[in-house]
């Protein structure tokens, strides 16, 4: 099942969700680790290059994910009304902060007027540059929004585990197993 249904997420949404989660955690860990590198460390230049390249690819994947989500039905959320509202607001918050992290990272990387090379495959041009203190301000936004993203992701994870273990509903199962949604649709017919 490639596409979403009212009962569950399709394989495309599931793969984009989990791939994004792994990449975001990896980028956060790499970013944190890079802050402790010394000038003569071999990864002093290599780490940021990898971080930027993966970040740009994640930006494209996130934009594709948003388009996919707008074109697909969203499975009905389980839980009480307040939980459903909180889930909607949480998802909007996650997407907004993910985009803020990536845009601020782009602004750091292009503050000098040079584009961002993505693994040497292609270059994203520097469209916005030469703002006063661009690198410094964007760096602060990038750091604090990345920390905020980690807290939101932890809350998202805890909410999914709560639904699975305490409420015993299919919220988490639907994001892991697209076949479950297909089975649920057949049982309704």
N, C-alpha and C positions, 0 to 999 in steps of 0.2 A: 504494500500500500504506500504509494508515493505521496499522495495528497492527504491533507487534513480532512476530517469529517467532524460532524457535531459531537461525535463520541470520543474522538482521539486524534492524536497528532500523527501525521504521516512521516515516513522515513526521512524526507528532506528536512522537515522542521526538527526532527529529533537529532539528526546528524549535525545540523547547523548549531543547535543548542549546545550539545556536548562538546563539539569542536571549539566553539566560541569560549565555553567555560574553561577548557583546558588551556587554550591560548592566552586568555586573560590572566589566569593564575600564573602561567609561565612568564608572561611579560612583566607581571608585577614582581615576581621573584627575580627575574633578570634585572629589572630596573633598580630594585633595592640593592642587589649585589653590586651593580655598576657604581653606585654612589660611594662604595668603599675602595674602588680601584685607584691605585697610584698612577702617576703620569707614565712611569716606565713599565707598567704592567702590559703584557702583550695584548690583553683584552681591552685596554683603555680606549682604543679606537674601534676594535672589532665588535665589542659588546654593544655599543650604541648603534652601529651599522646594522647588526642583526635585529636589535630591538626596533629600530625604525622600519626596517624592511617587513618584519612580521606585523608590525602595527599598521602599516599601509594595507597589507593583504587582509588583515582583520577588518579594517575600515570598509574595504570593498565587499567582504563577506557580510558585514553587518548591514550595509546598504541593500545588498541582495536579499538578506534575511527579512528586512523591513518590507521590501517590495513583495516578497513571497507571502509574508504574513498578511499584507493588505489584500492580496489576491486569493487567499485561502479562507475557508471558514475557520473560526476559532472554536475549539471544543468547549462545551459548556463547563463552567467551573463548578466544583462541588463545595459545599459548605454553606454556612449561614450568610445572610445578606451582607453583614459587616465584613466577613472574611472575603467575600467576592469583591467588594469595593476595595478592600485593602490589597487584594491580589492585583486588581487592575492598576491601582496607583503604584504598587510595587514594580510591576512590569514597565510602566511608563517611566518610572524613576530609574530603573536599570538601563533602559535604552538611552534615556537622556544623559545619564552619567557616563555610559560607555562612549557615546558620541562626544561628550565634553572632554573626556580623557584623550580621545584620538585627535580631535581638532586642536587641543592645546599642545599635544605632542608635535603635530604638524607645524604649528606656529613656532615652537622652539626650534625645530629642525630647519625651517626656512627663514629664520630671522636674519641670516647673513645674506639672503638673496639667492642662495643656491637651492636647487630642487632636491628632492629626496630620491636617491638611487635605491631601487628595490632589488636587492641581490644582483645588481648589474644587469637585470633583465630589461628594465625600463625606468624612466625617471618621472616622478610627479613634480610638475613645475612649482616654483615659489610664486603663488598667486597673491599672497598677502605678506607684506614685508615692510621693514623700516618704520614700524610703529615705535614710539618712545618706550624703551625698556622692554621690547617685545619678548626677548628670550627669557628675561628674568620674571616678568609677570606671567607669561605662559608656563614657565617652569613651576611657579608656585601653584597655579591652577591645576597643572598636570599632576603634581604630587598630591595635593589635597583631594582632588577628584578621584585619583586612583585609590587613595585610602578609603574614601567614601564608597567607592565601588566595591572594595573588599568587604566592607561592613554590610552593604546591601546584599551582596552575594551570599554572605554568611546567613543573613536573615532569610533570604530566599530558600537556602538549603534547609534551614531549621523549619521553615513553614512546610516545605515538602515532606520532611521527615515526620512532622507533627501530623500532617494529613495521612501519611502512610501508617504510622505506628499507633497514634492515639485515636484518630477519627476512623481509621481502617477503610478509607475510600481509595479510589483508583487514580488520584492525582499524580502520584509519582510513577505508578505502573504505566500510565499512558505516555509518559515522557521517556520510558525505557523500551517499551514493547509496542510497536505499531500493530502487531497481530491482534493484541488485545482489543484495540479499537475496531478492527475488522470483525472479530468475533462478536463484540457487543452490538455491532450494526446488524449482523445476521440474526442474533437472538431477538432483536426488536421486530424484525419483519414477520 
